Amino acid sequence: MLSTMLIASSLAACSNSDKASSDEGKSSSKNQITIMTTAYSPEPPSDDSPVLKELEKFTDTDIKMNWVLDSAYQDKLNITLASGDLPHIMMIPTKIPSFLSAVRDDAFWELGPYLKDYPNLSQTNEITLNNSSIDGKIYGIYRARPLGRNGVIIRKDWLGNLGLETPKTIDEFYNVLKAFTEQDPDGDGKDDTYGMVISKYTGPFDVMQTWFGAPNKWGEDDNGNLQPDFMTKEYMEALKFFKKLYDEGLINEDFAVMDPQKWGDPLLNHEAGVIVDVVDRAHRAEEDMLAADPNLKEPIDVFGAVEGPKGMFNLPTSGYSGMLAIPKSSVKTEEDLKRVLTFIDKMSEKEAQILAYNGLEGRHYEMKDGKFTVLTNNNEALINEYTDLNQFQTGIPEDRFLTEEKTPLIQKEEEVKLANEEIVVPNPAEALISEVYAQKGQQLDNIINDARIKFIVGQIDEAGFNEAIELWKSTGGNDYIEEINKLYKESQK
């Protein structure tokens, strides 16, 4: 890991003779940009990396990297923010308190008004941009991840064995789970299968409740005020559906205590026929199944959602993993800011993405008959010439790097992710930073999560769930609602 370097106070051109002599072949007119970001390799690309040098040529920039191992990144980030000695670009992994405090102290540029002026950055996804914002303002350019990543992984061969089609509505989804439980879908003559596996990870419930029209954490009521999802009738309809699945044995009885690390085992062991998770679990599950039994024929399929009473909806991810923020202490003028944004925008070009993700053609990969083939063959020295250079890529508007030929199932996963973007339900409060939640969020969440499980397994009824809501309100929930609505109205101005 490279040591922390002193940061230039502006984006002045590199012009001194020592610099010119030590960096042979570099133009003295290049802008210098310093970047602090994560490294997942103990030996990330050095200053002498041929790939980094090509990126410098492509962007006409002298790039100085301050790599920090991911495991130590948050501590290092806090120390760096406190020091005031900041690079031109800082990767901020989450909205940690130290960064929020710096933003409120006006230590970072607000980037929202500038993005429209750049060919790539102007193509940000509106939902993801809002999710990455702070109280409605943009203080970092997000690193894009699939927004529509949630979906349903299903035993395609079991559907075929029972003469069933892929479900398209909630009722059809229920009928498939019932058939997988009761009609011996694997044909072994034993009563040893069930519909869907769920663990104590609450993600599947969060996804499926949107099928009923429930909001994503917060939704507007009839008066335009935000209310929590669990206060809506759609949430209760979903909850009754989950209870029905439990009562009829269509999901595993031990879901509330199942270790999420073992969540996929019943699918792989031919016990459960459905799992609701990220769609790329589909090809991983199929690969594992085929490795154990090569005689299986296309055992897995994937789809995004089923239609509910109000249409097609799905739960999005946040759509990003960290953001690139620009400090005012190192980037002092608007002119300097525009140079940094030009660099970030240039890094989204196809040529820059290929360099950052794939390396150099002929050295790290080759293209033969239109097919991409990796040449590094586990050679760590070669891999370390470009690995982690994608840690300051935005992926906006899209990934343009090279990949090996995709299987039909992986291709379908990509199609599902893209189609999901048209039906995902945004959380209108995602960008709002609540002081009440910072203090009481875990306690408030536990009240509702516990009540949801108790309702599903029959320990409380609807009246008992409403009592839990009242407890939530009196424990700080009312203050939370009041604060969120105040922040929401302010962000709308």
C-alpha positions in Angstrom: 0.0 0.0 0.0 1.3 3.3 -1.0 1.9 5.8 1.8 -0.3 8.9 2.1 1.1 11.6 -0.1 1.0 15.4 0.4 -1.7 16.9 -1.8 -1.1 19.8 -4.1 -3.3 22.7 -3.1 -4.5 23.3 -6.7 -4.5 21.7 -10.1 -1.5 23.6 -11.3 0.4 22.1 -14.2 3.5 20.0 -13.5 6.3 22.3 -14.6 9.4 21.9 -12.5 12.4 20.3 -14.0 12.8 17.5 -11.4 9.3 16.4 -12.2 9.9 16.5 -15.9 13.1 14.4 -15.6 11.6 11.8 -13.3 8.5 11.3 -15.4 10.0 10.5 -18.7 7.7 11.0 -21.6 5.1 13.0 -19.7 4.0 16.3 -21.0 4.8 19.1 -18.6 1.4 20.7 -19.5 -0.6 17.9 -18.0 -2.9 18.6 -15.1 -2.1 16.7 -11.9 -4.9 14.9 -10.1 -4.6 13.1 -6.8 -7.0 10.3 -6.0 -7.7 8.5 -2.7 -9.6 5.2 -3.1 -9.9 1.6 -2.0 -7.5 -1.2 -3.0 -8.6 -4.8 -2.8 -5.1 -6.1 -3.8 -2.2 -5.8 -1.4 -0.1 -4.6 -4.4 -2.3 -2.2 -6.5 -0.9 -0.6 -9.6 2.3 1.4 -9.0 3.2 4.7 -10.6 5.1 2.6 -13.2 2.1 0.6 -14.2 1.9 0.6 -18.0 -1.9 0.7 -17.7 -1.9 3.7 -15.5 0.5 5.4 -17.9 -2.0 4.7 -20.8 -4.8 6.2 -18.7 -2.6 9.3 -18.1 -2.1 9.6 -21.9 -5.8 9.1 -22.6 -7.0 11.6 -20.0 -4.0 14.0 -20.5 -3.5 13.9 -16.7 -0.7 13.1 -14.3 -2.6 10.7 -12.0 -1.3 10.3 -8.5 -2.9 7.4 -6.5 -3.3 7.1 -2.8 -4.4 3.5 -2.4 -5.8 2.3 0.9 -6.7 -1.3 1.6 -10.5 -1.7 1.8 -10.3 -3.2 5.3 -8.7 0.0 6.6 -10.4 2.5 4.4 -13.0 3.9 6.7 -10.5 4.6 9.5 -8.1 6.2 7.0 -10.9 8.2 5.5 -11.8 9.6 8.9 -8.2 10.5 9.7 -7.7 12.2 6.3 -10.9 14.2 6.6 -9.8 15.4 10.1 -6.4 16.4 8.8 -7.7 18.7 6.2 -4.9 17.5 3.8 -7.2 16.2 1.1 -6.7 14.9 -2.5 -8.6 16.2 -5.5 -10.9 13.2 -5.6 -11.9 11.1 -2.6 -13.9 7.9 -2.8 -16.6 8.0 -0.1 -17.9 4.5 0.4 -21.0 5.4 2.5 -22.6 8.5 4.0 -20.5 8.2 7.2 -20.9 10.9 9.9 -17.4 12.5 9.3 -18.3 13.0 5.6 -21.8 14.4 6.4 -20.2 16.8 8.9 -17.7 17.9 6.3 -20.4 18.5 3.7 -22.4 20.6 6.2 -19.3 22.6 6.9 -19.2 23.4 3.2 -15.9 21.4 2.7 -17.0 19.7 -0.5 -18.3 21.0 -3.9 -22.0 20.6 -4.6 -21.9 19.0 -8.1 -25.5 18.8 -9.1 -25.5 22.0 -11.3 -22.4 20.9 -13.2 -23.3 17.4 -14.3 -25.4 18.4 -17.3 -22.3 19.9 -19.0 -20.5 16.6 -19.4 -21.5 14.0 -22.1 -21.3 11.0 -19.7 -22.0 12.4 -16.3 -25.1 14.1 -17.7 -26.6 10.6 -18.2 -26.9 9.7 -14.5 -29.9 7.6 -13.4 -32.4 9.9 -11.6 -33.2 7.3 -8.9 -29.6 6.5 -8.2 -28.6 10.2 -8.2 -31.3 10.9 -5.6 -30.3 7.9 -3.5 -26.7 9.1 -3.4 -27.6 12.7 -2.6 -27.6 14.3 0.8 -30.8 16.2 1.6 -31.4 16.5 -2.2 -28.0 17.8 -3.2 -25.2 16.0 -5.0 -21.8 16.0 -3.2 -20.4 13.0 -5.0 -20.6 11.3 -8.3 -21.9 7.8 -7.6 -20.2 4.6 -8.7 -23.0 2.9 -10.5 -24.2 -0.6 -9.7 -27.3 -2.4 -11.1 -30.4 -0.7 -9.8 -32.8 -3.5 -10.9 -30.8 -6.3 -9.4 -33.6 -8.0 -7.3 -35.6 -10.9 -8.8 -36.8 -14.4 -8.5 -34.6 -17.5 -9.0 -36.8 -20.6 -9.8 -36.3 -24.3 -10.7 -37.0 -24.3 -14.4 -36.9 -28.1 -14.6 -39.5 -28.4 -11.8 -41.8 -26.1 -13.7 -41.3 -28.3 -16.8 -41.9 -31.5 -14.8 -45.2 -30.2 -13.6 -46.3 -28.6 -16.8 -46.3 -25.1 -15.4 -45.3 -21.8 -16.9 -43.2 -19.1 -15.3 -45.6 -17.2 -13.0 -46.7 -13.8 -14.1 -49.0 -12.7 -11.3 -49.1 -13.1 -7.5 -51.8 -15.7 -7.8 -49.7 -17.7 -10.3 -46.7 -17.4 -8.0 -48.7 -18.8 -5.1 -49.9 -21.7 -7.3 -46.3 -22.5 -8.3 -45.1 -22.5 -4.7 -48.1 -24.8 -3.8 -47.3 -27.2 -6.6 -43.6 -27.3 -5.7 -44.7 -28.3 -2.2 -47.4 -30.8 -2.9 -46.9 -32.3 -6.4 -43.5 -34.0 -6.2 -41.7 -31.7 -8.7 -38.5 -33.7 -8.6 -40.3 -37.0 -9.3 -38.7 -39.0 -6.6 -41.9 -40.2 -5.1 -41.1 -38.5 -1.7 -42.7 -35.6 0.1 -39.4 -33.7 0.4 -39.8 -30.4 -1.4 -41.4 -27.0 -0.7 -42.0 -23.8 -2.5 -39.6 -21.1 -1.4 -36.7 -20.8 1.0 -36.3 -17.7 3.2 -33.8 -16.9 6.0 -33.8 -14.4 8.8 -32.5 -11.8 6.2 -35.6 -9.8 5.5 -34.7 -8.8 1.9 -37.2 -11.2 0.2 -40.1 -9.9 2.2 -39.0 -6.3 1.4 -38.9 -7.2 -2.3 -42.2 -9.1 -2.4 -44.2 -6.5 -0.6 -43.6 -4.0 -3.4 -45.5 -6.5 -5.7 -48.6 -5.6 -3.7 -48.0 -1.9 -4.2 -46.4 -1.2 -0.8 -43.9 1.7 -0.9 -40.1 1.3 -0.6 -39.6 2.2 3.1 -41.5 5.5 2.8 -44.4 6.6 0.6 -46.7 9.6 0.2 -50.2 9.4 1.9 -53.3 11.1 0.4 -52.1 14.5 1.7 -48.6 14.3 0.2 -46.9 13.5 3.5 -44.5 10.7 3.9 -45.4 7.7 6.0 -43.6 4.4 6.7 -44.3 1.5 4.5 -45.8 -0.6 7.4 -48.6 1.9 7.9 -50.1 1.2 4.5 -52.9 -1.2 3.6 -50.7 -2.7 0.8 -48.1 -3.7 3.4 -50.7 -5.5 5.5 -52.0 -7.3 2.3 -48.4 -8.5 1.7 -48.1 -9.5 5.3 -51.2 -11.6 5.1 -49.9 -13.3 2.0 -46.6 -14.2 3.7 -48.6 -15.6 6.6 -50.6 -17.7 4.2 -47.4 -19.1 2.7 -46.2 -20.0 6.2 -49.4 -21.5 7.4 -49.6 -23.8 4.3 -46.0 -24.9 4.6 -45.0 -23.3 1.3 -41.9 -21.7 2.9 -39.5 -23.2 5.5 -40.8 -23.2 9.0 -37.4 -22.1 10.4 -37.1 -19.0 8.3 -36.9 -16.7 11.3 -33.7 -18.3 12.6 -32.1 -19.6 9.4 -28.5 -18.4 9.0 -28.4 -16.3 5.8 -25.0 -18.0 5.0 -27.0 -21.2 4.6 -29.9 -19.6 2.8 -29.1 -21.1 -0.6 -28.5 -24.6 0.5 -32.1 -25.9 0.2 -32.2 -24.6 -3.4 -28.9 -26.4 -4.3 -30.0 -29.5 -2.4 -33.2 -29.8 -4.4 -35.4 -29.1 -1.4 -36.8 -25.6 -2.3 -37.8 -24.4 -5.8 -37.7 -20.6 -5.4 -35.4 -18.0 -3.8 -36.0 -14.2 -4.0 -32.6 -12.5 -4.1 -30.3 -10.7 -6.5 -30.7 -12.1 -10.0 -27.1 -13.0 -10.5 -27.5 -15.7 -7.9 -29.2 -17.7 -10.7 -26.1 -18.5 -12.7 -24.1 -19.2 -9.6 -26.7 -21.6 -8.4 -26.9 -23.3 -11.7 -23.1 -23.7 -12.0 -23.1 -25.3 -8.5 -25.9 -27.7 -9.4 -24.3 -28.8 -12.7 -21.0 -29.3 -11.0 -22.8 -31.7 -8.6 -24.9 -33.3 -11.2 -23.9 -32.8 -14.9 -27.1 -34.7 -16.0 -29.3 -31.8 -15.1 -30.7 -29.8 -18.0 -31.1 -26.1 -17.5 -32.3 -26.4 -13.9 -32.6 -22.6 -13.2 -34.5 -19.7 -14.6 -34.8 -16.1 -13.5 -37.4 -13.3 -13.7 -37.8 -9.9 -12.2 -41.3 -9.7 -10.5 -44.9 -10.7 -10.7 -47.9 -8.5 -11.3 -49.9 -7.4 -8.3 -53.2 -5.6 -7.9 -51.7 -2.3 -8.9 -49.3 -3.4 -11.6 -45.7 -4.5 -11.9 -43.3 -3.2 -9.2 -39.9 -4.3 -7.8 -37.6 -3.1 -5.0 -34.4 -1.4 -6.3 -31.0 -1.6 -4.8 -29.5 1.8 -4.0 -27.9 1.7 -7.4 -24.4 2.7 -6.4 -21.4 1.7 -4.3 -19.6 4.7 -3.0 -19.1 8.1 -4.7 -16.3 10.3 -5.9 -16.3 13.6 -3.9 -14.3 16.7 -4.6 -12.9 18.8 -1.6 -12.9 22.5 -1.8 -9.6 22.7 0.1 -7.6 21.1 -2.7 -9.9 22.1 -5.7 -10.2 25.8 -4.9 -11.8 27.4 -8.0 -14.7 26.6 -10.3 -12.2 26.4 -13.1 -10.2 23.7 -11.2 -13.5 21.9 -10.4 -14.4 21.7 -14.1 -11.0 20.2 -14.9 -11.6 17.4 -12.3 -15.1 16.8 -13.6 -13.7 16.6 -17.2 -11.2 13.9 -16.0 -14.0 11.9 -14.2 -16.2 12.2 -17.3 -13.3 11.1 -19.6 -12.8 8.0 -17.4 -16.2 6.8 -18.5 -15.2 6.5 -22.1 -15.0 3.0 -23.5 -11.2 3.1 -24.0 -10.7 4.2 -20.3 -13.0 1.6 -19.0 -11.3 -1.2 -21.0 -7.9 0.0 -19.6 -9.2 0.1 -16.0 -11.1 -3.2 -16.1 -9.2 -5.3 -18.7 -5.7 -3.8 -19.0 -3.7 -3.6 -22.2 -4.6 -5.6 -25.4 -1.8 -8.1 -26.2 -0.5 -8.0 -22.6 -3.5 -8.6 -20.4 -6.1 -9.8 -22.9 -6.5 -10.6 -26.6 -9.4 -10.3 -29.0 -9.5 -13.2 -31.4 -12.4 -13.7 -33.9 -14.3 -11.1 -31.9 -14.0 -13.0 -28.7 -12.3 -11.6 -25.5 -9.8 -13.8 -23.8 -7.8 -13.1 -20.6 -4.1 -13.6 -20.9 -2.9 -13.0 -17.3 -3.4 -16.7 -16.3 -3.2 -15.9 -12.6 0.1 -14.0 -13.1 -0.2 -11.7 -10.1 2.5 -9.3 -11.4 0.5 -8.8 -14.6 -2.9 -8.6 -12.8 -1.5 -6.0 -10.4 -0.7 -3.7 -13.3 -4.4 -2.9 -13.7 -6.4 -4.4 -10.8 -8.2 -1.8 -8.7 -7.9 0.9 -11.4 -11.7 0.5 -11.7 -12.1 1.9 -8.2 -12.4 5.4 -9.5 -14.7 4.5 -12.4 -18.3 5.8 -12.2 -19.9 3.4 -14.7 -22.0 6.3 -16.0 -23.9 5.9 -18.3 -23.0 2.2 -18.5 -20.3 -0.4 -18.3 -18.3 -0.5 -21.5 -15.5 -2.8 -20.7 -14.9 -6.2 -22.2 -16.3 -9.5 -20.9 -16.0 -13.1 -21.8 -18.8 -14.7 -23.7 -21.9 -14.9 -21.5 -24.0 -18.0 -21.0 -27.8 -17.7 -22.0 -28.7 -17.6 -18.3 -26.2 -14.7 -17.6 -27.6 -12.9 -20.6 -31.1 -13.3 -19.3 -30.0 -11.9 -15.9 -28.7 -8.8 -17.6 -32.0 -8.4 -19.5 -34.0 -8.8 -16.2 -31.8 -6.2 -14.5 -32.4 -3.7 -17.3 -36.2 -4.4 -17.5 -36.4 -4.0 -13.7 -35.3 -0.4 -14.0 -38.6 0.4 -15.5 -40.6 -0.9 -12.5 -38.5 -0.2 -9.4 -40.0 1.8 -6.6 -37.9 4.7 -5.4 -37.6 5.6 -1.8 -38.5 9.3 -1.6 -36.6 9.6 1.8 -33.4 7.8 0.7 -31.4 11.0 0.5 -32.7 12.5 3.8 -30.4 12.3 6.8 -32.3 11.8 10.0 -30.9 12.6 13.4 -33.6 10.7 15.1 -32.9 7.6 13.1 -29.2 7.9 13.8 -29.9 7.7 17.5 -32.9 5.3 17.6 -33.0 3.6 14.2 -31.9 0.1 15.3 -34.5 0.1 18.1 -37.2 1.3 15.8 -36.4 -1.2 13.1 -36.3 -4.1 15.6 -39.9 -3.3 16.8 -41.3 -3.6 13.3 -39.1 -6.5 12.2 -40.1 -8.5 15.3 -43.8 -7.7 14.8 -43.6 -8.8 11.1 -42.2 -12.2 12.1 -44.6 -12.7 14.9 -47.5 -11.9 12.6 -46.3 -14.4 9.9 -45.9 -17.2 12.4 -49.2 -16.5 14.1 -48.0 -15.2 17.5 -49.9 -11.9 17.0 -52.8 -10.9 14.8 -53.5 -7.6 12.9 -54.5 -5.9 16.2 -51.2 -7.0 17.7 -49.3 -5.6 14.7 -51.1 -2.3 15.2 -50.0 -2.3 18.8 -46.4 -2.7 17.6 -46.9 0.4 15.4 -48.1 2.4 18.4 -45.0 1.2 20.4 -42.9 2.3 17.4 -44.5 5.7 17.4 -44.1 6.3 21.1 -40.4 5.0 21.1 -39.4 7.8 18.7 -41.3 7.0 15.6 -43.5 10.1 15.7 -40.4 12.3 16.0 -38.9 10.4 13.1 -41.9 10.9 10.9 -42.0 14.6 11.8 -38.3 15.1 11.0 -38.4 13.1 7.7 -41.4 15.2 6.5 -39.6 18.4 7.4 -36.5 17.4 5.5 -38.6 16.1 2.6 -40.4 19.4 2.2 -37.2 21.3 2.4 -35.6 19.1 -0.2 -38.5 19.8 -2.6 -38.0 23.6 -2.6 
